[in-house]
Amino acid sequence: MSEPGIIAQLKWAANPLRGDRFEELWLPAAEAVLDYGATGWALLRAKDGLLDFTQMAFVPSQAEWDSYWYSEEIADARANVSGLHHVPLLPTFHQISGIGSLSPVHSSSPE
């Protein structure tokens, strides 16, 4: 059985009145981590206030995250969202001790 890898997590705080625009521009960039070796990803938006976002990527190792984060594609995407969020951004990395699912998770419209 292979190792489950790690989760890279990044906390974003959108500037007031900029959450919708940040989400619109960053969502494709968050999904692009799949092109760099990730096996899964998520971009979560807090229901209270709608300005706090958590980005997660399931990657075999930090090397895949680094190839994504420091790529020209994502550097350009970060430039496009400049001014829409607070800085600095520092990812954290978590070892996966256990993970599971009963069925695939699908995105849905806010309630």
QUIQUIFEN-V504388 format. One record per run of one state. SS is the DSSP state (H for helix, E for strand, C for the rest). FROM is the first residue (numbers start at 1). TO is the last residue. If there is no record, write none. Layout:
BEGIN
<<SS | FROM | TO> <SS | FROM | TO>>
END
This chain:
BEGIN
<<C | 1 | 5> <E | 6 | 14> <C | 15 | 18> <H | 19 | 36> <C | 37 | 39> <E | 40 | 45> <C | 46 | 51> <E | 52 | 59> <C | 60 | 61> <H | 62 | 69> <C | 70 | 71> <H | 72 | 80> <C | 81 | 84> <E | 85 | 85> <C | 86 | 91> <E | 92 | 95> <C | 96 | 111>>
END
